Amino acid sequence: MTVRWGVIGPGRIADKVVGDFGHVPGAELVAVASRSAERGAAFARRHGIPRVHDSYQAIIDDPDVDVVYVATPHPQHRGIALAALNAGTAVLVEKAFTVSSVGTREVAAAARGTGVFAMEAMWTRFFPAVLRMRELIADGAIGEVRGVQADLGVRNETGPDDRFYSSELGGGALFDLGVYVISFAQMVLGNPTDVLARGTLAETGVDVEESIVLGYPDGRSAALYCSLQCATPGSARVVGTDGWIEVPPRFHHPDGVVLHRPGAEPEQISAPSLGAGYAHELIEVTERIAAGEPESAIMPLSDTIAVQDVMAAVADQLGMVPVEGPVDL
């Protein structure tokens, strides 16, 4: 079975993602939708896409499209995903999945109610190095896991008119960078019971950096940091009673991990990715849809909901009010 893909929102991230379709068996990129005819046509020419739609509804209704990759600004994700799922079209939604817990739960409920596939495009979870790390943890290589540390920061020198500073466009550190550190911690430790966040807001009301501590009833914890004003290594560590695993910079797209155990030399474990790294999540979606499965076991909707709940708690503690915008389909 060939799974036919469409792209909604032909921006910078979509340009990178679709470049990896050559590494995805059984997938065919057949359509793109943009409200800018010129932008859509240019994207189609660059990537050899045969059809261009001038509305999101048109690509959702296209009978030759099985799944759409949603790469619009975050506040539009909810409306587009709901429209697609209710029309029977599967979705891969760029992270952050939505900008609210309510929106994420709505999309998850629609997916489960219709039986149509939906997944958050958290590419990190599908990297061979991360899958190998999870195997090591499951095998007890570092004993009982007690903590996670992760940072992801960039020195963003764009002006106040940039998308990163617009609440209407889903700007801020949380939705672009914080989602990575939170998702990594949730993947390893599960769902926290306590969230403590401290950070800074821009004049536009979006966050520019924050430190986050996640707590668990048995004393496990995660110490996380993200920033749009400070460049950081972008590394992560999983700490256990018998050692630790280091995920070198940048941890959200690694080609290997390092296993550290007391009394032993560090063990370098190489696990290169395909293409630019996006192929692995595209392969997962393609295979699950071809098999008629409604979710991914690697990135289940329940994990997306849990991560969104943490982000909602962080936003609330910082005084940030995300805007879930209407979508002109």
N, C-alpha and C positions, 0 to 999 in steps of 0.2 A: 504493500500500500504506500502510495506517495501522499505525504501530508503537505497541503498547500498553504503557504504562509502569506500574510499581508502585514504591512507596517503602517501604524497610525502615529504620525508625528515624525517626519523625516529630519530630525535635528542632529546635533553632534554625536550623541550617544548611539542613535540608530545607525549612523554612518559606520561607527566602529563595530557594532554588533553584526550587521548584515554582511560585513566582510568575511565573517567566519562560516557562512552557509556552505562554502565549498568543502568544509570538513564534516558536514552533517548528512549521512546517508539517509535516503528516503524523504528528504525535504526539498521543496521547490518554492522559491520566492516568486509570487505571481502578481502581487499588487501592492500599491502604496497609496495612502490617502493623506492629503494636505489641504487646508483651506486656502493655501496659496498655490494656484495652478503652476506658476513658474517654479516654485520651490519643489513641488511634487515631481514635475517633469525633469528637473535637473537631477534629483535623487534617483529617479528611474533610469536615466541615461547612465549615471555613474555605476549603477549596480545591475544593469541589464534586466530591469523589471518591465514586463510587457504592458501592464495596465496601471493607469493613474486615475484615482478618484478625487473629486473636488469636495467631498464631504466625508465625515466619519461614518455616517449612516450608510452611505453608498457602499463602502468596503465591507461593513458588517452584513449588509444584505446581499453581497456578491456570492452567488451560489458556488463559485469556484474557489472560495477561501474557507479553509477549515479552522484556522487559528490566526488571531491578530496579535502582534507584538505592540504593546501600548507604550509609547515613549514620549508622550506629551508632558507638560508641566504637572507636577504632583496633584494639584487641586482638581485636575480634570480626570484623574484616573478612575475615581468612583463612578462617575456618570457614564464614561465610555465602557468600562467593564460591565456594568449592569446592563447597558443596552446590548452589548455583544452576547452576554450569557443568555439573556432572555430571548435572543434571536437564534440561539443554538450554536453560536460561534465561540470556540475556545479562546482563552486569553493567557498571554504571558505579559504580566504587568510590571513595568520597571519599578525598582524600589526608589523611594518608599512607596509601598503598595497604595496607600491613600494618605491623607493628612489627619485622620481621626480614627479612633477605635470604632466609633459608630459606622463610619464609612466602610472600614475593613470588614466588620461583621456583616454588613449588608451584602457586600460582594461575595463573601464566603457562603452566606445563606443562599444567595442566588445560585451559586455554583452547585452547592449540595442539593438544592431543590430541583434544579434542572438536570443534574447529572452531567453537566458540561465541564470539561477540564478547565482549571484555573490554577495559576502559580505565580508567585512573586519572583521576579528576575534577580534573585540574590546569587549572582554568579559564583561568589566565594565558596559556597557550599559544595559546588560541583567540581572544583579543582582537584586533580589527582592527589596533590600534596595534602589537601585538607581531608580528603577521604582516607588517605593513609594515616594521618594524624588521629582520626577518629578510630581507626582500627587499632592503633597502638594503645589508645586510652582504654578501649573495650577489652583488650588483651591484658590489661594490668601493667603495662610497661612502666608507668610512673606511680603505681600504687593507687591509693584513693585520691581522687582529684578534689582539691580543696579551694582552689582559686584560679581566677583568670585576670590577666592584665592586658589592656590593649589601648593603643592610641592611634589617632588618625587626624593629622592637621596639615593645612596648607596655608601659605601666606598669600591671601587673595588681595591683590592690589587694584582690583577693578573699582569703578566709581559707584556712588550710591544708586545709580540708575540700572545697575546690573541685576539680572534675575536673582542672584544670591541674596539680595537685600529686599526683595519684594515678597510680602506675605501673600499677595494675590497670585503669585507664580510659584508659591511653595518654597521660597528661599529660606536661608538659614543653614547653620551647621548641622542641625539635628537630622533633617530629611536627606541630606546629601552625604554626610560623613558619619554622624552619630548612629545611623541605621546599621552601619557596618560593625561597629564595636559592640552594639547592643545585640545584634543578631549572632555575632560570634560567641558572646558570653551565653546567650540563651541556648545555642546549639550544644555547648559543652556542659552547662550546669542546669539547664532546664529553666522553668519559670520562677522568677524571684517573688518573694513575699514583701520585700521592702525596696523602695527606690528613693534615693537621696540625690538631689542635683543642685549644683551651684554654678552660675554662669553669668554671662553678660549679653544684654540685648542691644541691638543697633537702634538708632532713632526711628527706624521704620517698624520696629516691633518684632523683628526676627532675631534669633539667637546668633551670636558670632562665635561663642565658645562655651563649653561646659565640662565640668567634671561630674561623673556619675558613679555612685556606689550602689551596687545591687546586693541585697542581703537575702539569705536563706535560713530557714528555721534551725538547721544543724550547724550554723556558724560559717558555712562556705560563703564566699563573697567574690564580687568582680569589681575591679577598679578600672574605670574607663575614662577616656578624655578625647574630645574632638574640638577642632578649632578652624575657623576661617581666617584667623589673623596670626597664627603661629605655625610655622612649619615644624613638623615632628617626624621622627623616624618612620612611624607607621608600622610598628612591630606588635607582636602579641606573644603571650606566654601562658601556658597551661601548667599550673603547679600542682604536684601531687606529693604524697607522703614518701615516695621512693624516687623522686626526681622531677624533672620538668621538660616540657617540649617547647622549644622556641620556634615561632613562625617569623622568619626574617622579613624585613621591609621589602615591598609593601605587603603586609600580611593578607590583604584582601584579594590579592592575585599572586600567590606564591608558587614557586617551582620546586619547593623542597622545604623540609623542616629539619630541626636539629634536636636529637634526643640526648638529654643530659641525665646521667645517673651517678650517684655518689661512688667514688672510687674507680670510675671508668672514663675513658676519653669520650668527648662528645662524638656522637654518631650522626654524620651528615646523611640525610636520606633525600635522594633526588627523585622528583616526580614531575617531569616537564608537562606543560599543558599544550593543547592543540591550538594552532593559530594564535590569535590575540587573547585567547582564554575564554571567549564567549561561546565557543562551540559546544562545551560540555553541557551547559544549561539548555542550549538549543537541541542537542541530542536527546536529553532527558525528556523534554516536552514532546518532541517528535515521536519518540518511542512509546511514551505513555498514551498519546492520542491514537497512534496506530494500534495499540493493544486494547483500546477502548476503556482505559482507566481514567477516573475523574480527578485524581490527585497524584502528586509525587511523594514518595516516602522520604525522599531526601529533604525536600522543602515543602512540608505539608501546610495546609491552610491554618491548622492549629498553631503552628510556630509563628506564622505571619501575624496572627491575631495577638499572640503573646508579646511579640516584639512591638507591635503597634500600641499595646497597652502600656508598655514601659515608656515609649516615646510620648504618649499622652500624659503620663505622670511627670515626665521631665518638662514638657512644655508648660504644664500647669504650675509647677514649682518655680519656673523661671518667669512666669507671667506672660507667656507667649500665647497668642490666640490664633491658631491655624485657621486659614480660610478655605473651606471646601467649596470651590467655585462652581457655578452652573456651567454646563457644556452645551455649546451650540453644535449639535450633531450634523 
